[in-house]
Amino acid sequence: MDAQGPDVEKNLNGRKALVTGGASGIGAACVRELAARGAKVVVADVDEAGAAALADEVGGTSWAVDLLDVEALAALSLDCDILVNNAGIQRISPIEDFDPVAFRRILALMLEAPFLLIRAALPHMYANGFGRIINLSSVHGLRASPFKSAYVSAKHGLEGLSKVTALEGGEHGVTSNCINPGYVRTPLVEKQIADQSRVHGIPESEVLAKVMLTDSAVKRLVEPEEVASLVAWLSSDAAGMVTGASYTMDGGWSAR
């Protein structure tokens, strides 16, 4: 379905959505899809110019925010109906060489910041009897891979946070779910190809087949728009009974 086409159901009219890491990659695809379905979208990103440009494109607003500044997030109050926790970073290194500062940075951005944003959004959602929290997890929230100790730890933690949120939010009309894609065609994954080439000692041209897609039945990258389509459905009234779930979109990786 063309997210920008005239036949898209405007099933999110009147809803306000906040997408972190919204200026590029999966986040940008989510922003466009949610806006196409009628939501007013806040594009939150450390890239101030990129967030502003995309917000202008979709008729939304931008929020230039450094989610690593967790002290500032602790005082937040959010009025969104839909929260998409998408912002993420990656570092690939053996555990014995993993920089502890980098480990803490990844957990702060990908686990502590989502907790603080959920905490800030729930009072508004509870008051209105409606909320959708969608956490962009990963197949690495369900499976592990070598050299990704921080990323795997953060995503496993996000899975638990999402389930607790689902249990607490159920009586208030708030759902919380994870989406678990495999490798998505984004700048983050493009950078990983070079990193994986280095740690595995193979040419970059062989990384997709020999490392990234070796366990997938479908041998291609996930497209950001595919993830965004699931985000849009989980945001809708139709998904009101879907909560505490983890939706794999990994080409069969986790079926093994």
ABEGO torsion letter per residue (X at the ends): XBAABAABBBAABGBBBBBBGAABEAAAAAAAAAAAAGBBBBBBBABAAAAAAAAAAAGBBBBBBBAABAAAAAABBBABABBBBABBBBBBBBAAABBAAAAAAAAAAAAAAAAAAAAAAAAAAAAAGBBBBBBBBBAAAABBBBGAAAAAAAAAAAAAAAAAAAAAAAAAGBBBBBBBBBBBBBAAAAAAAAAAAAAAGBBAAAAAAAAAAAABABBBBBBAAAAAAAAAAAABAAAAABBGBBBBBAGGAAAX
